[in-house]
């Protein structure tokens, strides 16, 4: 069985709103995982999957994917995966999800500082900030009544 052939069992499923598909050992199906260019976001998701399902370190999973494909996860994604590894895939101290583990809390502080330096809060819809920065009022020809 290859490294991706192991089953993702119920207890190993990440918590959260995103659905996780279960693949059994005899399931030979393939999954297409893609983002705009396939260089940062989709490899990050695959690395997270490999870390979680196989217990691989961030560096091991990153190296595995780099052998297969030319990738370049952005620094924020890499930092998130390293934090996720450090907290052993559980970011909260307790199951109630109110107190972040120290590593995750430190990451949130670093992230908040980076966002503040850019004039952002982190609550912006994806892409909106760049759209607003580049937005100009459309110019329409004046209507002339004859």
C-alpha positions in Angstrom: 0.0 0.0 0.0 1.4 3.4 -1.0 1.7 6.3 1.5 -1.7 7.7 0.4 -3.5 4.4 0.6 -4.1 4.3 4.4 -7.7 4.9 5.5 -8.7 8.1 7.2 -10.7 6.8 10.1 -13.4 8.6 12.0 -11.3 9.4 15.1 -8.6 11.0 12.9 -10.9 13.4 11.1 -10.0 17.0 11.6 -12.6 19.0 13.5 -14.3 21.8 11.7 -17.0 22.6 9.1 -15.1 21.2 6.1 -16.2 17.8 4.9 -13.5 15.1 4.9 -13.8 12.2 2.5 -13.0 8.7 3.7 -10.8 6.6 1.5 -10.4 2.9 2.3 -7.3 0.7 1.8 -8.9 -0.9 -1.3 -10.2 2.4 -2.7 -8.1 3.1 -5.9 -9.9 6.3 -6.6 -8.0 9.5 -7.3 -8.7 13.0 -6.1 -8.0 16.2 -8.0 -6.8 18.9 -5.6 -6.2 22.2 -7.3 -6.2 25.9 -6.8 -5.4 28.8 -9.3 -1.9 27.7 -10.1 -1.4 24.6 -8.0 1.7 26.1 -6.4 0.7 27.3 -2.9 -2.9 26.6 -1.7 -3.5 23.1 -3.0 0.0 21.8 -2.0 -0.6 23.3 1.5 -3.9 21.3 1.8 -2.1 18.1 0.6 0.8 18.6 3.0 -1.8 19.1 5.9 -3.5 15.9 4.8 -0.2 13.9 4.7 0.8 15.3 8.1 -2.6 14.4 9.7 -3.2 11.0 8.2 0.4 9.7 8.3 1.8 11.5 11.3 4.5 13.0 9.1 6.4 16.1 10.2 5.9 19.3 8.2 9.4 18.9 6.6 8.8 15.3 5.6 5.4 16.0 4.0 6.8 19.1 2.3 9.8 17.1 0.9 7.4 14.3 -0.3 5.2 16.8 -2.3 8.2 18.7 -3.6 9.6 15.5 -5.1 6.3 15.0 -7.0 5.6 18.6 -8.1 7.1 22.0 -8.2 5.5 23.9 -5.3 6.0 27.0 -3.3 3.6 27.3 -0.3 3.5 30.9 0.9 5.2 31.7 4.2 2.0 32.1 6.1 0.7 28.7 5.0 4.0 27.1 6.0 3.9 28.8 9.4 0.3 27.6 10.0 1.4 24.0 9.2 4.3 24.2 11.5 2.1 25.5 14.3 -0.5 22.8 13.5 2.3 20.2 13.9 3.5 21.8 17.1 0.1 21.6 18.7 -0.4 18.0 17.5 -3.3 18.9 15.2 -5.4 20.3 18.0 -5.2 24.1 18.4 -7.4 24.4 21.5 -6.5 23.6 25.1 -9.9 22.0 25.7 -12.6 20.6 23.5 -14.8 23.7 24.1 -12.5 25.6 21.8 -12.2 28.7 23.9 -8.5 28.8 24.9 -5.9 28.4 22.2 -2.7 26.4 22.9 0.3 28.6 23.5 1.9 28.0 20.0 -1.4 28.8 18.3 -1.9 31.9 20.5 1.6 33.1 19.6 0.8 32.6 15.9 -2.4 34.6 16.2 -0.5 37.4 17.7 2.1 37.4 15.0 -0.6 37.3 12.3 -2.5 40.2 13.9 0.6 42.3 14.0 1.3 41.5 10.3 -2.3 42.4 9.3 -2.2 45.6 11.4 1.0 46.7 9.6 -0.9 46.3 6.4 -4.0 48.1 7.6 -6.1 44.9 7.7 -8.1 43.2 10.4 -8.3 39.6 9.0 -12.0 39.8 8.6 -11.9 41.1 5.0 -13.4 38.9 2.4 -10.7 37.3 0.3 -9.6 39.6 -2.5 -11.7 42.6 -1.4 -8.7 44.6 -0.1 -6.9 44.3 -3.4 -10.0 45.0 -5.4 -10.7 48.2 -3.4 -7.1 49.4 -3.8 -7.3 49.0 -7.5 -10.9 50.2 -8.0 -11.6 53.2 -10.1 -15.0 54.6 -10.9 -16.0 53.4 -14.3 -16.3 56.2 -16.8 -19.4 56.1 -19.0 -19.9 58.2 -22.1 -22.3 61.1 -21.4 -25.7 60.7 -22.8 -26.7 63.4 -25.2 -30.3 64.2 -25.7 -31.1 65.4 -29.2 
